[in-house]
Amino acid sequence: MTTRPEGYDPRAFEPFAVTVDLAVLTVRGGRLHVLLVQRGQEPYAGAWALPGGFVLPRESAGTAARRELAEETGLPGAVVAGLHLEQLRTYTEPDRDPRMRVVSVAYTALVPDLPEPRGGGDAAEARWLPYDEVPALAFDHDLILADARERVGAKLEYTCLATAFCPPEFTLGELREVYETVWGVPLDRPNFRRKVLTTPGFVEAVEGPPRRIGGRGKPAALYRAGGATALHPPLLRPEGRSA
């Protein structure tokens, strides 16, 4: 335990709180969804918000993020513990919280196959909502959510994360739909196909003849996720177009 330096008076500085906020996104039914909670207390009682809360005195921000996510959404502890949460940025505007000066450390994740949440803690309800149907959020959570979508969109450019949202065997059309859903832009099919198939380790062809997917259209070649985790070269969004 460290000792306080001689002559240092913490009362000379105005106290402030530290919170965590989590922008957790997924792809469901071909649409981008975000995990939200309905606040059960003031301020903003009844409004939708990102899961989150105050960091306890003897707690790291990362530990607080997982604790708050589990408490407010009811997601199983093992599920929350296994999530890869990426620190997004720190939000420090003086008036972002009407209660007092609050600095928030925000985290984001783009994850597949999470179960249905349920409200808990000071959250009256928890729900997956389509991104394009999200109402105005409490605090500055609209800004945090927009920043999170931009971050996960960039993550798809440089990693193989998109394959996690496809079946074990998928068509290039299904893979392209993941990118279009997260980026919010249509992609040129031939160009997308060429980039995917020329990127080492991105996908692997499934042996056998093409098969019809979902009972519609002509048979298409099937692929599975390759062994790569990073894309070299990256698969970039169309220039000048982003979510």
C-alpha positions as CSV (number, residue, x, y, z in Angstrom):
1,M,0.0,0.0,0.0
2,T,1.4,3.4,-1.0
3,T,1.7,6.3,1.4
4,R,0.4,9.7,0.7
5,P,3.2,12.2,-0.1
6,E,4.0,14.7,2.6
7,G,2.2,18.0,2.0
8,Y,-0.4,16.6,-0.4
9,D,-4.0,17.5,0.5
10,P,-6.6,15.7,-1.6
11,R,-9.2,18.2,-0.4
12,A,-7.6,20.8,-2.6
13,F,-9.2,19.1,-5.6
14,E,-12.9,18.9,-6.4
15,P,-13.9,15.2,-6.2
16,F,-15.5,13.5,-9.2
17,A,-16.8,10.0,-10.0
18,V,-15.7,7.4,-12.6
19,T,-18.2,5.3,-14.4
20,V,-18.1,2.7,-17.2
21,D,-20.5,2.4,-20.2
22,L,-20.7,-0.5,-22.6
23,A,-21.8,-0.4,-26.2
24,V,-22.3,-4.1,-27.1
25,L,-23.4,-4.8,-30.7
26,T,-24.4,-7.9,-32.5
27,V,-26.0,-9.0,-35.9
28,R,-29.4,-10.5,-35.6
29,G,-31.7,-11.4,-38.5
30,G,-29.5,-9.4,-40.9
31,R,-29.7,-6.2,-38.8
32,L,-27.3,-4.6,-36.4
33,H,-28.6,-4.6,-32.8
34,V,-27.4,-2.9,-29.7
35,L,-27.8,-4.0,-26.1
36,L,-29.7,-1.3,-24.1
37,V,-31.2,-0.9,-20.7
38,Q,-34.1,1.2,-19.6
39,R,-33.2,3.3,-16.6
40,G,-35.2,2.6,-13.4
41,Q,-33.9,5.6,-11.5
42,E,-33.3,9.3,-12.0
43,P,-31.7,11.0,-13.8
44,Y,-33.4,10.0,-17.0
45,A,-35.7,7.5,-15.4
46,G,-37.5,5.5,-18.1
47,A,-35.0,6.5,-20.8
48,W,-33.0,4.0,-22.7
49,A,-29.2,3.9,-22.1
50,L,-26.1,1.8,-22.5
51,P,-25.4,-0.6,-19.7
52,G,-23.0,0.8,-17.1
53,G,-22.5,2.3,-13.7
54,F,-20.1,3.6,-11.1
55,V,-16.6,2.2,-10.6
56,L,-16.3,1.1,-6.9
57,P,-13.3,2.5,-4.8
58,R,-11.3,-0.8,-4.9
59,E,-12.2,-1.8,-8.5
60,S,-10.6,-1.4,-11.9
61,A,-12.7,0.0,-14.8
62,G,-12.5,-3.3,-16.6
63,T,-13.8,-5.2,-13.6
64,A,-16.6,-2.7,-13.1
65,A,-17.6,-3.0,-16.8
66,R,-18.1,-6.7,-16.5
67,R,-19.9,-6.4,-13.1
68,E,-22.3,-3.8,-14.4
69,L,-23.0,-5.6,-17.6
70,A,-23.9,-8.8,-15.6
71,E,-26.0,-6.9,-13.0
72,E,-28.0,-4.7,-15.5
73,T,-28.7,-7.3,-18.2
74,G,-28.8,-10.6,-16.4
75,L,-26.4,-12.2,-18.8
76,P,-24.7,-15.2,-17.2
77,G,-21.4,-14.5,-15.4
78,A,-19.6,-17.0,-17.6
79,V,-20.9,-15.3,-20.8
80,V,-19.8,-11.8,-19.5
81,A,-16.4,-13.1,-18.4
82,G,-15.8,-14.5,-21.8
83,L,-16.6,-11.3,-23.8
84,H,-13.7,-9.5,-25.4
85,L,-14.4,-5.9,-24.3
86,E,-12.3,-3.3,-26.1
87,Q,-11.7,0.1,-24.4
88,L,-13.3,2.7,-26.7
89,R,-12.3,6.0,-25.2
90,T,-12.8,8.2,-22.2
91,Y,-15.6,10.8,-22.0
92,T,-14.8,13.8,-19.9
93,E,-17.2,16.7,-20.7
94,P,-17.9,18.5,-17.4
95,D,-21.7,18.5,-17.8
96,R,-22.3,15.1,-19.2
97,D,-24.0,13.9,-16.0
98,P,-26.4,16.2,-14.1
99,R,-25.6,14.6,-10.7
100,M,-21.9,15.6,-10.5
101,R,-18.7,15.7,-12.5
102,V,-18.5,12.2,-13.9
103,V,-15.8,10.7,-16.2
104,S,-16.8,7.6,-18.1
105,V,-14.5,4.9,-19.5
106,A,-16.4,3.4,-22.4
107,Y,-16.0,-0.2,-23.8
108,T,-17.4,-1.8,-26.9
109,A,-17.8,-5.3,-28.3
110,L,-19.2,-6.8,-31.5
111,V,-20.3,-10.3,-30.4
112,P,-22.3,-13.2,-31.9
113,D,-24.9,-15.4,-30.2
114,L,-25.6,-13.7,-26.9
115,P,-28.7,-14.8,-25.1
116,E,-31.7,-12.6,-24.4
117,P,-31.0,-10.1,-21.5
118,R,-33.3,-9.2,-18.6
119,G,-33.2,-6.0,-16.5
120,G,-31.5,-6.1,-13.1
121,G,-29.8,-3.8,-10.6
122,D,-31.0,-0.2,-11.3
123,A,-32.1,-1.2,-14.9
124,A,-35.9,-1.7,-15.2
125,E,-35.5,-3.6,-18.5
126,A,-32.8,-4.8,-20.9
127,R,-33.3,-5.5,-24.5
128,W,-31.6,-5.9,-27.9
129,L,-32.8,-3.1,-30.1
130,P,-32.1,-2.7,-33.9
131,Y,-29.5,0.0,-34.3
132,D,-31.7,2.1,-36.7
133,E,-34.6,2.0,-34.2
134,V,-32.6,3.3,-31.1
135,P,-34.4,6.3,-29.5
136,A,-32.5,9.2,-28.1
137,L,-30.4,7.8,-25.2
138,A,-29.6,9.2,-21.8
139,F,-26.5,11.2,-20.9
140,D,-24.1,11.3,-23.9
141,H,-24.7,7.7,-24.9
142,D,-25.8,8.6,-28.4
143,L,-22.2,9.8,-29.0
144,I,-20.7,6.8,-27.3
145,L,-22.8,4.4,-29.4
146,A,-21.9,6.3,-32.7
147,D,-18.2,6.1,-31.7
148,A,-18.6,2.3,-31.0
149,R,-20.2,1.6,-34.4
150,E,-17.3,3.4,-36.1
151,R,-14.8,1.4,-34.0
152,V,-16.4,-2.0,-34.8
153,G,-16.7,-1.0,-38.4
154,A,-13.0,-0.4,-38.5
155,K,-12.4,-3.8,-36.8
156,L,-14.1,-5.6,-39.6
157,E,-11.6,-3.9,-42.0
158,Y,-8.6,-5.4,-40.3
159,T,-9.7,-8.6,-38.7
160,C,-11.7,-11.8,-39.6
161,L,-14.4,-11.1,-37.1
162,A,-17.2,-11.1,-39.7
163,T,-16.9,-14.9,-40.1
164,A,-18.1,-15.3,-36.5
165,F,-21.5,-14.1,-37.5
166,C,-21.9,-16.6,-40.3
167,P,-22.9,-20.3,-40.1
168,P,-20.0,-22.8,-39.9
169,E,-20.4,-23.2,-43.7
170,F,-21.4,-20.0,-45.5
171,T,-21.6,-18.4,-48.9
172,L,-19.7,-15.2,-49.8
173,G,-23.1,-13.6,-50.1
174,E,-23.8,-14.3,-46.4
175,L,-20.4,-13.0,-45.4
176,R,-21.0,-9.8,-47.5
177,E,-24.3,-9.2,-45.7
178,V,-22.4,-9.0,-42.4
179,Y,-20.2,-6.3,-43.7
180,E,-23.2,-4.4,-45.3
181,T,-25.1,-4.7,-42.0
182,V,-22.4,-3.3,-39.8
183,W,-21.1,-0.7,-42.3
184,G,-24.5,0.3,-43.4
185,V,-23.5,0.5,-47.1
186,P,-24.1,-1.9,-50.1
187,L,-20.9,-3.5,-51.5
188,D,-20.0,-4.4,-55.1
189,R,-20.4,-8.2,-55.2
190,P,-17.6,-9.0,-57.7
191,N,-15.2,-6.7,-56.0
192,F,-16.0,-8.1,-52.6
193,R,-15.6,-11.7,-53.8
194,R,-12.2,-10.9,-55.4
195,K,-10.9,-9.3,-52.2
196,V,-12.1,-12.1,-49.9
197,L,-10.7,-14.9,-52.1
198,T,-7.3,-13.2,-52.6
199,T,-6.8,-12.4,-48.8
200,P,-4.6,-15.2,-47.4
201,G,-6.3,-17.2,-44.7
202,F,-9.6,-15.3,-44.6
203,V,-11.8,-18.2,-45.9
204,E,-11.4,-21.8,-47.0
205,A,-13.5,-23.5,-49.6
206,V,-15.6,-26.4,-48.5
207,E,-15.1,-29.5,-50.6
208,G,-18.0,-30.7,-52.7
209,P,-20.4,-29.3,-55.3
210,P,-22.1,-25.9,-54.7
211,R,-25.2,-26.1,-52.6
212,R,-28.4,-24.1,-52.4
213,I,-28.7,-22.0,-49.2
214,G,-32.1,-21.3,-47.7
215,G,-34.0,-22.9,-50.6
216,R,-33.6,-20.0,-52.9
217,G,-31.4,-18.9,-55.8
218,K,-29.0,-21.0,-57.7
219,P,-26.5,-23.2,-55.8
220,A,-23.5,-21.3,-54.4
221,A,-20.0,-22.4,-53.3
222,L,-19.6,-22.8,-49.5
223,Y,-16.7,-21.6,-47.4
224,R,-15.6,-21.8,-43.8
225,A,-13.5,-19.4,-41.7
226,G,-9.8,-19.7,-42.5
227,G,-6.9,-19.7,-40.1
228,A,-6.1,-16.0,-40.2
229,T,-7.1,-13.6,-37.5
230,A,-5.9,-10.4,-39.2
231,L,-6.6,-9.3,-42.8
232,H,-3.5,-8.5,-45.0
233,P,-4.3,-6.4,-46.9
234,P,-7.3,-5.0,-45.0
235,L,-10.8,-5.1,-46.5
236,L,-11.6,-1.4,-46.5
237,R,-15.0,0.3,-46.7
238,P,-15.8,2.0,-50.0
239,E,-14.0,5.3,-50.0
240,G,-16.0,8.2,-48.6
241,R,-18.8,5.9,-47.4
242,S,-19.2,4.7,-43.8
243,A,-21.9,3.8,-41.4
